[in-house]
Amino acid sequence: MITTRSLGVLFSVVLFISFECLSQKEIEVSIDERVEALLLKMTLKEKIGQMNQYNGFWNVTGPTPKEGNAKEKYDDLAKGLVGSMLNVRGAKEVRAVQEVAVNQSRLGIPLIIGFDLIHGYKTISPIPLAESASWDMGAIKKSARLGAMEASAAGINWTFAPMVDVSRDARWGRVMEGAGEDPFLGSRIAEARVKGFQGDDLKENNTVAACAKHFAAYGFVESGRDYNTADIGENTLHNIVLPPFKAAVDAGVKTFMNSFNELNGIPATADAYLQRDILKGDWSFDGFVVSDWGSIKEMIDHGYAKNSYHAGELALNGGSDMDMESYIYVNQIESLLDAGKVQVEQIDDAVRRILRVKFELGLFDDPFLYCDEEREQKVTGSKEIREGVLDMAKKSIVLLKNDNNILPLKKEGLKIALIGPLADDKNSPLGNWRIAAENNTAVSVLEGMNQYSGNSITHAQGVRLVNKIPAFHEEVDINTTDRCGFKAAKKAAKKADVVVMVLGEYGFQSGEGRSRTKLDLPGFQQELLEEIAKINSNIVLVLMNGRPLVLNWANENIPAIVEAWHLGTESGNAIAQVLYGDYNPSGKLPMSFPRSVGQMPLYYNYKNTGRPGAEGRDAGSVFWSHFGDEKNTPLYPFGYGLSYTNFEYSQIEMSSKELNFNSSITVSVNVKNTGKVKGKEVVQMYVKDHFGSVTRPVRELKGFELIELAPGESRKVSFTINPELLKFYSARKKWEAEPGQFSVFIGTNSATKNSASFSLK
Ligand code: NOJ
């Protein structure tokens, strides 16, 4: 069909071609027009080349190809058969591959350089789950911005982030990469991260294109086992899984990555319903979709594609525009086209999308925009970035327990025993996904606490957590044989006024391929904790972990618990400032913390069921939805977190108890700081829709505000509720609000009982 737009484009293309002697900059043509002009010049092979992404292979310092097939890959680059590379990093290294693409290929189309910039490049910020605990959108956006500044100075112009997969299962190792269990919070965080990475103008040399991943339902892999099958219904898909992806599109995200999992029998890589109907159709997404690593080829193992040829056909028809490391598009698409299995329009569409992003990044105007070694030197590890990650780290810490105000610690005169395998660890706090960071570059808790010289610290590891530092792709080898450090730790604890124990997961125990069936403190750490508690119960437990853990014993027996996740380069400084009260923690959990692994999946926005509770039934009856050996509730609910001060909430005030389809109401509370120190609080609003054409969750987060109050200060916090906010994917397969009765809850976490009701008519 010839539209006015395509006629316009055609006209400009003709103009463009006849003015080819002028530079592209001199001719005022839009990106679309420049894309069309270029497309006209490309051979089929060159088009397919744009859809091909290779992993890094070229060692510029040699220059020796690193891998066996590097020669062929290099030749492909020179022939214009590669559109993108990943894992090439460093201004010099990127310049080297870019030079081949730009100077040796016929059309000189620049490469787009991808990298997993997940939480910082060389200077590491907290893992994304930790950052999400800040509920501070400004800080999260800034953290992504700082990561983009550092990575873009090292030649990178595309990050495979943010991961926006909602997950309700702490067994899944990749929960560390996301924003937790809630679609509303996840959507706000998706927006913040996309805007942080992409900045205000993608053409600037310090911005990178973002990538919303993994499309879709990867967070719902069965039993939390990575790469496993996902089988969920439309209701969960639309109401829980898709909203953060949609939010990323609305925030202008330039790319998407699909996922390894199958969804309801179809590998996501070939899912035309997701990629063509929803993403590129309903949502009008005009960026491109990259496959996950080898996921086109993996459709053979899924039992969905007969062979590589068939996999290529399925992936392209399904809407995957770029092939990451399957080598299938570059080898199969030509013959698929000859056989009529794929259409040239699909190829053109994919190439258009890819070229558009390259134009938007400014790569056609200057392919070496991101390859300035001087800038790289200046920006890497700069003061601004270090300060930024420290700030983010402090904001990510969640205070889980603080009996008798044992925290903050006095700054003088204390004898402190600092115990635990993670107390002096400089590697683990970097967490997983920090490919460009040097090992052992985090500030340890020991180093952080040593900044405060008024107390005496005796340090003892107590026990080793791992037998050796694992590499990115290796299994973590947990120490389960050697307890010889217990003795020194007990001795230190005996003499101490207070014991600070730093325990948790090794940095590589969460992340891709790191699923667990246990959510305990690995190795001998629980035993160490219990042994020390027998000697000195005045313990502050500092946890480092990439996922919710089961902490029942600690919650019963340890007076103070600080959730410090994997906080990155500045970990020890952030933790010390919180322990000493120079920073008052305000983080709130973005995932429920279970009482038992058997509760998984666990989430606050569950459905009531037909048998919700024992109340009103025969006393002692077993016939309700519960476990015989554990409560239904989490140990710490979603949104939970304490402060060194206290906040008092008033009852909810409402501007009206009736809402109609053209109006809105305001709901408010007064929040007062009743303690002695300044503090921040995340005021959270949840809504319950009592009846629906499909069943509705018991409550859903619908608003939050981070406020700071001086001692004695109070503030009125208001939220607007309108029909838009009450929309959900209904039985009519539409996003709509349905009339009926609602409850609103406003409080300090998802378990708040502070409620009021209203109706929508
Ligand atoms: C596989 C992971 O699933 C994905 O998130 C990542 O971006 C790619 N590998 C590239 O490293």
Residues whose N, C-alpha, C, O or C-beta is under 5 A from the ligand:
A	BS01	NOJ	D116 F160 D292 W293
